[in-house]
Amino acid sequence: MRLCDQDIEKYILKRKIIIDPTPKIDKITGLTIDIHLSNKFRVFKNFQKNVIDLKESPKIVKFALRENISDEIVINKGKSFVLKPKDFILAMTTEKISIPNNLVGWLDGRSSLARLGLMIHMTSHRIDPGWSGNIVLELFNAGKSILALSPGIAIAALSFEKLSGPSKRPYNIKSKSKYLNQSSIISSLIYKE
């Protein structure tokens, strides 16, 4: 069962869901909270190694991924990030989210942005029970127009679903919690699996 706006407000007031900065009430509608684009982006370079073979040893995959395949860019106030058609980048939310072990969060794109061709996640729209940090977005421009992305825009909506009970193994106690408490845009850590 997804939480409605009233329940989301209660969870936030009781600090069961922690969102920093705390959203204004008018940003909680129906069953979602608007979340916003930060000024940090990670752009992939055209790098030498065209294939990252995920069957290779973790050491080789780690080297391939750490081989300066991307750069973090910080956009100054009043500027926008230009996302060309068919470009893929990583971005981050302004808000830091902490979810208790009896909820799962769901990240969804905004319809108005999707109608321009902007995808905000490729597959990872689940926010695990016990997770905490800034959400990394996987932005892809599937449209035909260049999109100017301004930090601070409402980029996505977050909803919460109640689990049948508290999770026995929430994200914050797993030994392989690769992205817990992320406050910067972390590239893939698949080599840690």
C-alpha positions in Angstrom: 0.0 0.0 0.0 1.4 3.4 -1.0 1.4 6.2 1.4 -0.9 9.1 0.7 0.1 12.7 1.2 -1.3 12.8 4.7 0.7 9.8 5.8 3.9 11.1 4.1 3.5 14.3 6.1 3.1 12.3 9.3 6.1 10.2 8.5 8.2 13.3 7.9 6.9 15.1 11.0 7.8 12.0 13.1 11.1 11.7 11.3 10.4 8.2 10.1 11.1 9.5 6.6 13.9 12.1 6.7 14.2 14.5 3.8 16.8 17.2 4.0 15.9 20.0 3.2 12.4 19.3 4.5 9.9 19.7 1.7 7.2 22.3 1.8 3.7 21.0 2.2 2.7 22.1 -1.3 5.5 19.8 -2.7 3.6 16.8 -1.3 0.7 16.0 -3.6 -1.6 12.9 -3.7 1.1 10.3 -3.1 4.4 11.9 -4.1 7.0 14.4 -3.1 8.7 16.5 -5.7 12.4 16.2 -5.6 14.9 18.6 -7.2 17.9 18.5 -9.4 21.2 19.5 -7.8 24.0 21.4 -9.5 26.3 18.3 -9.8 26.5 16.2 -12.9 28.8 13.3 -14.0 29.6 13.3 -17.7 31.0 10.2 -19.5 34.1 10.7 -21.7 34.9 9.0 -25.0 37.4 6.7 -23.4 39.8 4.2 -25.0 38.4 1.0 -23.7 35.1 0.4 -25.6 34.2 -2.7 -23.8 33.9 -3.2 -20.0 33.7 -7.0 -19.6 31.7 -7.6 -16.5 32.9 -11.2 -16.4 36.5 -10.1 -15.8 38.0 -10.2 -12.4 36.8 -7.4 -10.1 40.3 -5.9 -10.2 40.2 -5.5 -14.0 36.6 -4.1 -14.0 37.5 -1.7 -11.2 40.5 -0.5 -13.3 38.3 -0.1 -16.4 35.6 1.9 -14.5 38.2 4.1 -12.7 40.1 4.8 -15.9 38.8 8.4 -15.8 35.7 7.5 -17.8 33.7 10.3 -16.4 34.1 13.8 -15.0 32.0 15.5 -12.3 30.8 19.0 -13.3 29.4 21.5 -11.0 27.1 24.1 -12.6 27.3 27.7 -11.2 24.2 29.4 -9.9 22.0 30.8 -12.8 23.5 28.4 -15.4 22.1 25.2 -16.9 23.5 21.9 -18.0 22.9 21.2 -21.7 21.8 17.6 -22.4 21.9 16.8 -26.1 19.7 14.2 -27.7 20.9 10.6 -27.1 23.3 11.8 -24.3 23.4 9.9 -21.0 24.7 11.5 -17.8 24.5 11.0 -14.1 23.0 13.7 -11.9 21.9 14.0 -8.3 19.0 15.2 -6.2 19.3 18.2 -3.9 17.5 16.3 -1.2 19.1 13.7 1.0 16.5 11.0 1.8 16.5 8.4 4.6 14.0 5.6 4.5 13.0 3.4 7.4 13.2 -0.4 7.2 9.5 -0.9 6.7 9.1 1.3 3.6 10.4 1.2 0.0 10.7 4.3 -2.0 9.8 4.6 -5.7 11.4 7.3 -8.0 9.3 8.3 -11.0 9.9 10.8 -13.7 7.6 13.8 -14.2 5.2 13.4 -17.1 5.9 16.9 -18.4 9.6 16.2 -18.6 9.0 12.7 -20.1 7.0 14.4 -22.9 10.1 16.3 -23.9 12.1 13.0 -24.0 13.8 13.2 -20.6 14.2 9.9 -18.8 15.4 10.2 -15.2 16.3 6.6 -14.5 17.3 3.7 -16.7 16.2 0.9 -14.4 17.0 1.8 -10.8 13.9 3.5 -9.5 13.6 1.5 -6.3 14.9 3.1 -3.1 15.6 0.2 -0.7 14.4 0.0 2.9 17.1 1.4 5.2 18.7 3.5 2.4 20.0 7.0 3.1 21.7 9.5 0.8 21.2 11.8 -2.2 19.6 9.9 -5.1 21.7 9.6 -8.2 19.7 10.0 -11.3 20.4 8.4 -14.7 19.4 11.1 -17.2 18.9 10.2 -20.8 17.6 12.5 -23.5 15.5 10.3 -25.7 14.0 13.3 -27.5 15.0 15.3 -30.5 15.6 18.7 -28.8 18.5 19.8 -26.6 17.3 20.2 -23.0 18.8 22.8 -20.7 18.6 21.4 -17.2 18.6 24.1 -14.4 19.6 23.1 -10.9 16.7 23.4 -8.6 14.0 22.3 -11.0 11.5 19.6 -9.8 13.1 16.7 -11.7 11.2 13.7 -10.2 8.6 12.5 -7.8 9.2 10.1 -4.9 6.5 7.9 -3.4 6.6 5.4 -0.5 5.1 1.9 -0.2 4.6 0.2 3.2 6.1 -3.3 3.4 4.2 -6.2 5.1 6.6 -5.8 8.0 10.1 -4.4 8.8 12.9 -5.6 6.5 15.2 -8.1 8.2 18.1 -7.1 6.0 17.7 -3.4 5.2 20.2 -1.6 3.0 21.9 0.2 5.9 23.0 -3.1 7.5 24.0 -5.1 4.4 27.7 -5.8 4.1 27.6 -4.8 0.4 25.8 -1.5 0.7 27.8 0.2 -2.0 26.0 3.6 -2.2 24.9 4.1 1.4 25.1 7.8 2.5 26.3 9.0 -0.9 26.6 12.7 -1.1 28.3 12.9 -4.4 27.7 11.2 -7.8 29.3 7.8 -7.5 29.9 5.9 -10.7 29.2 2.2 -10.9 30.7 0.1 -8.2 29.7 -3.2 -9.8 33.2 -4.5 -9.2 32.5 -4.7 -5.5 29.9 -7.5 -6.0 
